[in-house]
Amino acid sequence: MTSGFIQRHLLGTRTLSAAEILDLLDRADRYVAVNRSPEKKLSVLAGRTVINLFYENSTRTRTSFELAAKRLSADVVNMQTGASSVAKGETLIDTAATLNAMHPDVLVVRHHDSGAVSLLSQKVNCAVVNAGDGWHEHPTQALLDALTIRRRKGKLAGLKVAICGDVLHSRVARSNIHLLTTMGAEVRLVAPRTLCIPGAESMGVSVFHDMAAGISGCDIVMMLRIQNERMSGGYIPSTREYFRHFGLDRERLAAAKPDALVMHPGPMNRGVEIDSDIADDVDRSVIREQVEMGVAVRMAVLESVTRNLARENGEPWGDEK
């Protein structure tokens, strides 16, 4: 088992050890206090450049990466692919080569194709952070979910976590499955048969097609958004029918533990996967807290990959300067 996170890139959670996950969570935990203080600016990444390259629309992820980088004093460039040479037909590899020639320190990339971020990481000299690729992974979302859970429950090991909804199209679900099982949590997938990952049991999870049975006795109920933009065909009869069977309301939540926490990666479709009464319940919902933890986690990730890149290149870092 490695001692701390030592990788140049963060491409997913599947290859992370428990020690690497703990290192990132502990580092992020310290940044939570920084973000809650009056003076939020640190000089950790002063002189470094972070480029946010998003091929898909994003509010929470892109904004929190930008805020995280700026709070660490990095220079930040947000690339709008619709207004760049990408819109003129430039390939991902050509874009990577162009950006690489500008010597950034970190590329934060969101792409609609699974595996695209990994491919790009092989073509650049800087660190690459996966901000979501296709159906594949979204590692910083899983890390912020884990941080939220650990701060509320004091642990991850031994907890029962139900991931509910459109699991098939969800990179969030896949990253959470890898991370939570690595950390010793019991993970359940709760979804219609049409929206479940084929052969999901091989990932070390239990599969349920009944909402009440799936969340029964769970510590965490994590709802997922219906991803209509990734669907081609009739996966559900209607949103009304979907909510009737798989939407989270007060009655269904009663099947979980009395102190079970409700999570959602956002954006929420109220009345489709979750009732507003539950989403806004300050005693049970930690959805807003997840957003807060996202900035701290992304600060930890940006610091870690930049530090590892510097050491890989034989450059001084921090107190070594």
C-alpha positions in Angstrom: 0.0 0.0 0.0 1.4 3.4 -1.0 2.0 6.0 1.6 0.0 9.0 0.6 -1.1 10.1 -2.9 2.0 10.2 -5.1 0.5 10.2 -8.6 1.0 12.9 -11.2 -2.6 12.6 -12.5 -6.0 11.9 -11.0 -7.9 10.0 -13.6 -10.2 7.9 -11.5 -10.7 6.3 -8.1 -10.5 2.6 -9.3 -6.7 2.6 -9.0 -6.5 4.5 -5.7 -5.4 2.7 -2.6 -7.0 3.3 0.8 -3.9 5.2 1.9 -4.0 7.5 -1.1 -7.7 8.2 -0.5 -7.1 9.0 3.1 -4.2 11.3 2.2 -6.5 13.3 -0.1 -9.3 13.4 2.4 -7.1 14.5 5.3 -5.6 17.2 3.1 -9.1 18.4 2.0 -10.3 18.3 5.6 -7.7 21.0 6.5 -8.8 23.1 3.6 -12.4 23.1 4.9 -11.2 25.3 7.8 -9.3 27.6 5.4 -12.4 28.1 3.3 -14.5 29.0 6.4 -12.0 31.6 7.6 -12.1 35.3 6.6 -8.7 35.0 4.8 -9.1 32.3 2.2 -6.1 33.0 0.0 -3.0 30.8 0.3 0.2 31.0 -1.8 0.5 27.2 -2.3 0.2 27.4 -6.2 1.6 30.9 -6.7 3.3 31.0 -10.1 1.5 27.9 -11.3 -1.1 27.8 -14.2 -4.3 25.7 -14.2 -6.3 25.4 -17.3 -10.0 24.2 -17.1 -10.8 22.5 -20.4 -14.5 21.6 -20.4 -16.1 19.9 -23.4 -19.4 19.6 -21.5 -21.4 22.2 -19.7 -20.8 22.4 -15.9 -21.7 24.8 -13.1 -20.6 23.2 -9.9 -17.5 21.3 -11.0 -15.9 24.0 -13.2 -16.7 26.8 -10.7 -15.3 24.9 -7.8 -12.2 24.0 -9.6 -11.7 27.6 -10.6 -12.3 28.8 -7.0 -10.0 26.1 -5.6 -7.2 27.1 -7.9 -7.6 30.8 -7.2 -7.7 30.3 -3.4 -4.3 28.6 -3.8 -3.1 31.6 -5.8 -2.8 29.8 -9.2 -3.3 31.6 -12.5 -6.5 30.2 -14.0 -7.6 29.9 -17.6 -11.1 28.8 -18.4 -11.3 27.4 -22.0 -14.7 27.6 -23.7 -14.5 24.9 -26.3 -17.4 26.4 -28.2 -15.3 29.5 -28.8 -12.0 27.8 -29.5 -10.5 25.8 -32.3 -12.3 22.7 -31.0 -15.5 24.2 -32.6 -13.5 24.4 -35.9 -12.8 20.6 -35.8 -9.5 20.5 -33.9 -8.9 17.0 -32.4 -8.4 16.4 -28.8 -4.8 15.4 -29.5 -4.1 18.6 -31.4 -5.7 20.6 -28.6 -3.5 18.8 -26.1 -0.4 19.5 -28.1 -1.3 23.2 -28.4 -1.9 23.6 -24.7 1.2 21.5 -23.8 3.3 24.0 -25.8 2.1 26.8 -23.4 3.5 24.9 -20.4 0.6 24.8 -18.0 1.0 23.0 -14.7 -2.4 21.3 -14.5 -5.1 20.6 -17.0 -8.6 20.0 -15.5 -10.6 18.2 -18.2 -14.3 17.2 -18.7 -15.1 15.3 -21.8 -18.1 13.5 -23.2 -16.1 10.4 -24.2 -15.1 7.8 -21.7 -11.3 7.4 -21.7 -10.6 10.8 -23.4 -9.0 12.3 -20.3 -6.7 9.3 -19.9 -5.6 9.6 -23.6 -4.9 13.3 -23.1 -2.8 12.7 -20.1 -0.5 10.6 -22.2 0.1 13.5 -24.6 1.1 16.3 -22.2 3.9 17.0 -19.7 1.7 18.6 -17.1 -0.6 17.0 -14.5 -4.2 16.1 -15.6 -7.3 15.9 -13.4 -10.4 14.1 -14.6 -13.4 16.3 -14.0 -15.7 13.7 -15.6 -15.4 11.6 -18.7 -18.4 10.0 -20.4 -19.9 7.2 -18.3 -16.4 6.4 -16.9 -15.4 8.3 -13.8 -15.7 11.5 -11.8 -13.1 11.1 -9.1 -13.3 14.4 -7.3 -17.1 14.0 -6.9 -16.5 10.7 -5.2 -13.8 12.2 -3.0 -16.1 15.1 -1.9 -18.9 12.7 -1.2 -16.6 10.6 0.9 -15.4 13.7 2.8 -19.0 14.8 3.5 -19.8 11.3 4.8 -16.7 11.0 6.9 -17.2 14.4 8.5 -20.8 13.6 9.4 -20.4 9.9 10.3 -16.8 9.9 11.5 -15.9 6.9 9.3 -16.5 5.2 5.9 -15.8 1.6 6.8 -18.8 -0.4 7.8 -21.4 2.1 6.5 -24.2 1.0 4.3 -24.5 3.2 1.2 -27.4 3.0 -1.3 -26.7 4.6 -4.7 -30.1 5.1 -6.3 -31.4 6.0 -9.7 -29.7 6.2 -13.1 -26.7 4.1 -12.3 -26.1 3.0 -15.9 -25.2 6.4 -17.2 -23.5 7.7 -14.0 -19.8 8.3 -13.8 -20.4 9.5 -10.2 -21.8 6.1 -9.3 -18.8 4.3 -10.8 -16.3 6.5 -8.9 -18.2 6.1 -5.7 -18.4 2.4 -6.0 -14.6 2.1 -6.4 -13.8 4.5 -3.6 -16.4 3.4 -1.0 -15.7 -0.4 -1.5 -12.0 0.3 -1.2 -12.7 2.1 2.1 -14.7 -0.8 3.5 -18.3 0.5 3.0 -21.1 -1.8 1.9 -22.5 -0.4 -1.4 -25.9 -1.1 -2.8 -27.2 -0.1 -6.2 -30.9 0.6 -6.4 -32.3 1.2 -9.9 -34.8 0.0 -12.5 -33.4 -3.0 -14.5 -33.1 -0.7 -17.5 -30.8 1.7 -15.6 -28.5 -0.6 -13.8 -24.9 -1.6 -14.8 -24.8 -5.0 -16.4 -22.9 -7.4 -14.1 -22.6 -4.8 -11.4 -22.2 -7.5 -8.8 -18.7 -8.1 -10.0 -17.8 -4.7 -8.7 -18.4 -5.8 -5.2 -21.9 -4.3 -4.7 -25.4 -5.6 -4.1 -28.2 -4.8 -6.7 -31.8 -4.0 -5.8 -34.7 -3.2 -8.1 -37.0 -2.2 -5.3 -36.5 1.1 -3.6 -37.7 0.2 -0.1 -35.7 -3.0 0.0 -32.6 -1.3 -1.4 -32.4 1.5 1.1 -33.6 -0.5 4.1 -31.2 0.0 7.1 -28.8 2.2 5.1 -26.7 5.0 6.6 -26.5 7.0 3.3 -29.0 7.4 0.5 -27.3 8.9 -2.5 -29.7 9.9 -5.3 -28.6 10.3 -8.9 -29.9 12.5 -11.7 -31.8 11.0 -14.6 -29.4 11.8 -17.4 -31.7 12.3 -20.4 -28.9 13.7 -22.5 -27.1 10.3 -22.4 -30.2 8.3 -23.2 -31.2 7.1 -26.7 -34.4 5.1 -26.2 -37.1 4.3 -23.7 -35.3 3.6 -20.4 -38.3 4.7 -18.3 -42.0 4.9 -19.1 -42.2 8.6 -17.9 -40.8 10.8 -15.2 -44.0 10.6 -13.2 -43.9 6.8 -13.2 -40.2 6.9 -12.3 -40.8 9.0 -9.3 -43.6 6.8 -8.2 -41.3 3.8 -8.0 -37.8 5.3 -7.5 -38.2 8.9 -6.3 -37.1 9.6 -2.8 -39.8 11.0 -0.5 -40.4 11.0 3.2 -42.3 7.7 3.1 -39.5 5.9 1.3 -36.7 7.5 3.4 -38.4 5.9 6.4 -37.0 2.6 5.3 -33.4 3.8 5.9 -31.9 4.3 9.3 -33.5 7.2 11.4 -30.3 9.2 11.1 -29.6 8.4 7.4 -28.1 11.2 5.3 -29.4 12.1 1.9 -27.0 13.1 -0.9 -27.2 14.2 -4.5 -24.3 15.2 -6.8 -26.5 17.8 -8.6 -28.1 19.2 -10.5 -31.3 17.9 -9.0 -34.5 17.2 -10.9 -37.0 17.9 -8.1 -40.1 15.7 -8.3 -38.3 13.3 -10.5 -35.6 11.6 -8.4 -36.1 13.5 -5.1 -38.9 15.4 -3.4 -38.2 19.0 -2.4 -39.2 18.2 1.2 -36.3 15.8 1.5 -33.8 17.9 -0.6 -34.3 20.9 1.7 -34.4 19.0 5.0 -31.5 20.5 6.9 -31.5 17.5 9.3 -31.2 14.8 6.7 -29.9 16.4 3.5 -26.2 17.2 3.1 -26.5 18.3 -0.6 -25.3 21.9 0.1 -22.5 20.5 2.3 -21.4 18.4 -0.7 -20.9 21.6 -2.7 -18.8 23.1 0.1 -16.6 20.0 0.4 -16.1 20.1 -3.4 -13.9 23.2 -3.2 -11.8 21.8 -0.4 -11.3 18.5 -2.2 -10.3 20.2 -5.4 -7.8 22.3 -3.5 -6.3 19.2 -2.1 -6.2 17.5 -5.5 -4.6 20.5 -7.3 -2.0 20.9 -4.6 -1.2 17.2 -4.6 -0.8 16.6 -8.4 1.2 19.8 -8.7 3.5 18.8 -5.9 4.0 15.4 -7.3 4.7 16.8 -10.8 7.3 19.2 -9.3 9.1 16.3 -7.5 8.9 14.1 -10.6 10.7 16.9 -12.5 13.2 17.4 -9.7 11.9 20.9 -8.9 11.8 22.2 -5.3 8.4 22.4 -3.7 7.2 24.3 -0.6 9.8 24.5 2.1 12.3 22.9 -0.3 12.5 26.2 -2.3 
